Amino acid sequence: MRTLNEVTLLLHELPIPTVARVSGVAVGAGWNLALGCDLVVATPQARFSQIFARRGLSLDCGGSWLLPKLVGLQQAKRLALLAETIDAEEARSLNLVTWVVRAEEIDDFVARLGARLVAGASVALAQNKALLNEGADRTLRDALANEARAQAVNFATADVPEAYSAFKEKRAPVFTGRWAVASSRPSHRPEGSTCGKQ
């Protein structure tokens, strides 16, 4: 369980957006790992179940935390206590799947989605992911403080001026995730210093 928990936390805290691609059966821990991704793409043939109760087990891989946040407490209880199998359309209607895409189109869809995410402002995307993950459990006051902190980080990158330039020039921005704020450390040794070269 410690290993599974570590994987679940790493997936949740990974600073880059993650996409789950589900074209078959996702049950138990497999489904919860998919739910731990930021976006979920499934085919109409996909099937989902919180199968634990049918195996004499309880939820793991974050299911007890994820499900109530995604579907509300009553639907979470239904899924966990009855261990029903649901199809992709019902999963989408419950906000457990982001898109349902035909099987022959899913690879291209996921590739295009990945390309859009890769082209995004990596620092801002990481900030957004963390803010949303943390904000679900915080007060509005906490969320506003976290948003202010995140914006300060974003404004320290070259991506913000690039976005403004691209908007003015009517072109797509090219984000690099590079820092724009120069280091405040001195580039030479201060007078009278006996320290080694910095």
N, C-alpha and C positions, 0 to 999 in steps of 0.2 A: 504493500500500500504506500510505503514511503516513496518508492520509485514512481508509482503512478501519480502521486500527489506532486512530486517535483516536476514531472512532465506537464501536468495541468497548470501549475504556477508559471513555468517557463513560457508556455503558450500564451497565457493570459498577460504576462508582463513583457513579452517580446515587443520591442518598440516599433516594429514594422507591421503593417496591416497583414492579416492572414486570411486565406480563402479556403474553405472546405469544399471539395468537389465530391458529391455523393451520387453514384449511379446505381447502387445496389442496395443492400440491406445494412443499415446502421443501427445497431442495438446496444443497449447498456453503455459501457465505457466508451465504445466507438462513437455512439451518438453524442455523448457528452463532450468528447474531444472535438467533434465537429461543431457543437454549439459553442465551444470555447474559442472558435475562430471568429473573426470579425464579420465575415460575410460567408453565407452558405449557398451554394449553387447545387441544385438537384435535378435529376431527370424525373419524368412522370413515373418511371418504373421504381424509383427509390421507395423504400419502406423503412419506418422508424419505430423503435419501441424502447421504453424504459423497462426492459425485461427483468430487472433485478428481482422483483417480488415473485415472479414465476420460478425463479431459481433459488428461492429462500434467502435472498440477499437484499441489502439496502443500497441506496444510491451511492455512487462514487464518482470520481473524476469531476467533482464540482457540480454535479447535477442538483444537489439540494440548494445550492446558491444560485445557479444559472436559471433553472426552470421558473421559480417564482418571479424572478426579474423579467423574464421574457414573456411569460404567459399569464402571470397572476397566480395567486395562491390556490384558488379552486381548481383551475385547469392543471396546475402542477401536481396537485394531489390526485386528480383523476389519472394523469399519465403515470405517476409513480405507484399508486395503490392498485390500479387495475391492470397495469402493464400491457395495455392495448397496443396493437400494431396499427399505425396510421400511415396513410399514403402521403405523397409529396404535396399534393394540393391542400390537404388538411393541415400539414405541417406549416405550409406557407400562410394559411389563413390564421394560424396561431402565432405567427411571427417567429417560427423556429427555422424557417428557410427563407432566404432573401429572394431568390429567383428559382423558378421551375423552367428548365430549358430542355428542348427535345434532345434525345440521346445523341443523335447525329450532329448536333450543334454545340454540345457542351464543351468540348475541347477548345473550339475556336472562341466561344464565349468567355471561358476562364482565361484563355491566353490574352484576349483583348482587355479584360478586366485587370489582369496582372500588369499589362503594359500601361494602362491608365494610372494604376497605383505607383508603379516604378517612376513614371514621369512626374509624379506629384512632388511637392515640397516635403522632403523626408522628415525634417525637424518638425514642421507644422503637423504632419500626419501623426508623428509619434506623440506630440503634445495633445492632439485631439483624442487619440485613442486612450491615453492615460486620463485625460479629463473626464471622458465619458465613463470609463471603467470606475474611476474613483467617485465621480459625481453621483452615481446611483445610490451611494450610502452616506452622503454628506448633506449638511444643511445648505441652504442657499448661500449663507455667509461664507461657508467653507468653499463652496463651488466658485464664488466670485473671487475669493483670494487665490485659489488655484488657477483660475483663468487669467488673472492679472500676472501671476508669476510666469505662466506659459507664454503670454504675449510678449513679456520682456525677453524671454529666450528667443522667440520668433524674430523680434526686431533686431536681434544680435546676429542674424544670418544675412547672407547675401540674397536670399530668396525673396524677401519682402521688396527691396528696391527693384529686383528683377521683375516681379509681378506687376509693379506699378509701371515700369518702363514698357513691358509687353502690352499692357492695357492701353497706354498712350500711343504706342506704335501699331496697335491693332494686329498683334502677332501672338502666337502661343509662347508662354514663358518657358525658359529652360532652367529648371531648378537643379541646384548642385548640393544643397545641404551644407555649404561652406559657411564658416563664420566670417562676419564682416567687421566685427569689433576687434580692433588691434589690441595686442597684449599690452598691459600696463607695466610689465616688467622692463627695467632698463636694459638697453641692448649693449651697454658698455659698463665697465667696472667703475663705480663711484670713486672720486678722489679720496685718497687716504685709506681705501679698502685694502685689507690684506687677504681677502678671499680669492679663490681661484676664479678664472674667467667664467662668466655666466653664459 
